[in-house]
Amino acid sequence: MSAAKKLTNLPANAMPIDGFVLTVDGKLKTRFETAKEAMTAAAKLKATYPVIQVAVYDAAERKYSPLEPVEPLEAK
């Protein structure tokens, strides 16, 4: 067996106590160590799928930061 720890999903009924968590349509998805990493991932996701609601949850402050709406890319 390898010594590497297997990644697990966040429990559905428990809020994280540290870090920054990407939320999609109100559901907690991926945890990041820094706000910059979380906001970058959120911006990429929102640019790809403009219809979804994306926010970053700051677990230390217990505060959500919604991502501003992005202009959809026009097809040429």
C-alpha positions as YAML, in Angstrom:
chain: A
units: angstrom
residues:
- id: 1
  name: MET
  ca: [0.00, 0.00, 0.00]
- id: 2
  name: SER
  ca: [1.18, 3.52, -0.73]
- id: 3
  name: ALA
  ca: [1.68, 6.08, 1.98]
- id: 4
  name: ALA
  ca: [-0.24, 8.74, -0.01]
- id: 5
  name: LYS
  ca: [-3.53, 9.80, 1.55]
- id: 6
  name: LYS
  ca: [-6.60, 9.38, -0.63]
- id: 7
  name: LEU
  ca: [-8.55, 12.59, -1.24]
- id: 8
  name: THR
  ca: [-12.11, 12.56, 0.03]
- id: 9
  name: ASN
  ca: [-15.10, 14.74, -0.70]
- id: 10
  name: LEU
  ca: [-16.38, 17.18, 1.89]
- id: 11
  name: PRO
  ca: [-19.21, 15.73, 3.98]
- id: 12
  name: ALA
  ca: [-22.59, 17.08, 2.89]
- id: 13
  name: ASN
  ca: [-23.62, 18.07, 6.41]
- id: 14
  name: ALA
  ca: [-20.37, 19.63, 7.70]
- id: 15
  name: MET
  ca: [-19.01, 23.10, 7.01]
- id: 16
  name: PRO
  ca: [-15.23, 23.47, 6.61]
- id: 17
  name: ILE
  ca: [-13.36, 25.31, 9.36]
- id: 18
  name: ASP
  ca: [-10.33, 26.51, 7.39]
- id: 19
  name: GLY
  ca: [-9.32, 27.39, 3.85]
- id: 20
  name: PHE
  ca: [-11.45, 28.55, 0.95]
- id: 21
  name: VAL
  ca: [-14.10, 26.40, -0.70]
- id: 22
  name: LEU
  ca: [-15.47, 26.75, -4.22]
- id: 23
  name: THR
  ca: [-19.26, 26.57, -4.26]
- id: 24
  name: VAL
  ca: [-21.30, 25.80, -7.37]
- id: 25
  name: ASP
  ca: [-25.05, 26.38, -7.28]
- id: 26
  name: GLY
  ca: [-24.91, 26.48, -3.49]
- id: 27
  name: LYS
  ca: [-23.03, 23.20, -3.06]
- id: 28
  name: LEU
  ca: [-19.53, 22.98, -1.58]
- id: 29
  name: LYS
  ca: [-17.13, 21.48, -4.09]
- id: 30
  name: THR
  ca: [-13.35, 21.97, -3.85]
- id: 31
  name: ARG
  ca: [-11.18, 23.28, -1.01]
- id: 32
  name: PHE
  ca: [-8.21, 25.62, -1.65]
- id: 33
  name: GLU
  ca: [-5.51, 26.92, 0.69]
- id: 34
  name: THR
  ca: [-5.59, 30.52, -0.60]
- id: 35
  name: ALA
  ca: [-8.30, 32.90, -1.76]
- id: 36
  name: LYS
  ca: [-6.37, 33.63, -4.96]
- id: 37
  name: GLU
  ca: [-6.38, 29.95, -6.00]
- id: 38
  name: ALA
  ca: [-10.10, 29.65, -5.24]
- id: 39
  name: MET
  ca: [-11.02, 32.84, -7.13]
- id: 40
  name: THR
  ca: [-8.93, 31.77, -10.14]
- id: 41
  name: ALA
  ca: [-10.70, 28.40, -10.28]
- id: 42
  name: ALA
  ca: [-14.07, 30.11, -9.84]
- id: 43
  name: ALA
  ca: [-13.37, 32.57, -12.68]
- id: 44
  name: LYS
  ca: [-12.35, 29.77, -15.06]
- id: 45
  name: LEU
  ca: [-15.47, 27.78, -14.19]
- id: 46
  name: LYS
  ca: [-17.75, 30.81, -14.60]
- id: 47
  name: ALA
  ca: [-16.17, 31.68, -17.96]
- id: 48
  name: THR
  ca: [-16.75, 28.13, -19.19]
- id: 49
  name: TYR
  ca: [-20.28, 27.80, -17.77]
- id: 50
  name: PRO
  ca: [-21.79, 31.31, -17.40]
- id: 51
  name: VAL
  ca: [-25.21, 30.01, -16.29]
- id: 52
  name: ILE
  ca: [-24.06, 28.49, -12.99]
- id: 53
  name: GLN
  ca: [-23.80, 30.41, -9.73]
- id: 54
  name: VAL
  ca: [-20.23, 30.38, -8.41]
- id: 55
  name: ALA
  ca: [-18.97, 31.71, -5.08]
- id: 56
  name: VAL
  ca: [-15.98, 31.25, -2.79]
- id: 57
  name: TYR
  ca: [-16.61, 30.45, 0.88]
- id: 58
  name: ASP
  ca: [-14.05, 31.76, 3.39]
- id: 59
  name: ALA
  ca: [-14.23, 29.21, 6.21]
- id: 60
  name: ALA
  ca: [-12.31, 31.31, 8.74]
- id: 61
  name: GLU
  ca: [-14.64, 34.32, 8.39]
- id: 62
  name: ARG
  ca: [-17.71, 32.22, 7.51]
- id: 63
  name: LYS
  ca: [-18.48, 34.47, 4.55]
- id: 64
  name: TYR
  ca: [-19.39, 33.85, 0.91]
- id: 65
  name: SER
  ca: [-17.88, 35.96, -1.87]
- id: 66
  name: PRO
  ca: [-19.99, 35.63, -5.03]
- id: 67
  name: LEU
  ca: [-18.20, 35.87, -8.34]
- id: 68
  name: GLU
  ca: [-19.26, 38.81, -10.48]
- id: 69
  name: PRO
  ca: [-21.18, 37.96, -13.69]
- id: 70
  name: VAL
  ca: [-18.95, 37.44, -16.71]
- id: 71
  name: GLU
  ca: [-19.83, 38.56, -20.22]
- id: 72
  name: PRO
  ca: [-20.47, 35.44, -22.35]
- id: 73
  name: LEU
  ca: [-18.07, 34.91, -25.21]
- id: 74
  name: GLU
  ca: [-19.65, 35.62, -28.57]
- id: 75
  name: ALA
  ca: [-19.39, 32.98, -31.28]
- id: 76
  name: LYS
  ca: [-17.68, 34.14, -34.45]
...
